[in-house]
Amino acid sequence: MLRLLQSIFGSERQGTYPESLVREAIERTVEGTDPWLRGVSGYRKKLRPAVLAAIDHVVTLVDSLPPPIPLSLSSFIDDRLLKSMFISSRDMSQILSGDRSLAEFRREEAGDASRVVALLAMEKQERVAFGAGLSGEIVVRDMPIVTVSFEGHRFLDPTGDEAETRRLLKRRAFDHLLGLGLKRLGDVKSERRELERRRALLQAKLNLLEREGWGFDTLRTTEGGAGVDVERQLGEIEQQLLELGGDDRMLDLYLEIVAQLLGSPKEQLWMQPETVYIDRMGVKRQEAADDATEITLSMLYNAAGRSQAVMLVSLKSEELREL
């Protein structure tokens, strides 16, 4: 895996990946979604274009992140950006000291790194409240205002080298796509199991009706039409199961799902810049002002509906050791 990480995600040009390493990426895809996909004839050939598209996408995605922003406890008082992202210096200190990835890095690093580079991921929350605000030059009370805060801070893939952190983030993004594929497979399998369960129940009910003399023509003429209704429901379920794929081609269907998802990576995981203006009270402003900090965030979205504010940051190793 280390070879895959360094050779594919460390490549300077897209599409210049050795075939042996592409095969490794394909095997990682199968292992990360459904190992039974190896039972599909020609699975490597079928997955190859999608895997290459996914790799190209995550490389572009991570490389588009701006350079690391310095984060230092010692500069919290004068750093308006830090004040926007953390409630207080104490809050920032607790987050840094309690972060598992940073703690693990501190335990394992040799001590020669002067700084730590990581991806800071946060949940951006916007809430509507009521307070005093300006309408032109007039102060208006009970005016709806939007407050912005950041929660759930996490420092991902910390290392002593920016290039290494970016490589790790590319692997993380690739694995995130695999996770989305695994979820999609799980949804399809759950849907199929539920349909099969309902089919079994309806078939049992139909068998019971027939044993009680509701069979043949009587089944279709009995007052109330219970048998007809059961047959209709069975037919609908059979059609839905056919649309999902027959038992003889379920693995082919699962492979198609994974290939389709990885083959459209821009629709699964994407990033957009967002600029917000936040004053010292955490209130969102429409434009820059003396008391409003301009913050440019990279908002990361996925097809599951989740979003996070992310940015590369650099931390002083000395400060981390003192926490």
Buried (B, 14 or more C-beta within 10 A) or exposed (E): EEEBBEBBBBBEEEEEBEEEBBBBBBBBBBEBBBEEBEEBEEBBEBBBEBBBBBBBBBBBBBEEBEEBBEBBBEEBEEBBBBBBBBBEBEEBBBBBEEBEBBBEBBEEBEEEBEBBBBBBBBBBEEEEEEEEBEEEEEEEEEEEBBBBBBEEBBBBBBBBEBEBBBBBBBBBBBBBBBBBBBBBBEEBBEEBEEBEEBBEEBEEBBEEBBEEEBBEEEBEEBEEEBBBEBBEBBEBBEEBBEEBBEEEEBBBBBBBBBBEBBBBBEEBBBBEEEEBBBBEEBBBBEEEEEEBBBBEBBBBBBBEEEBBBBBBBBBBBEBBEEB
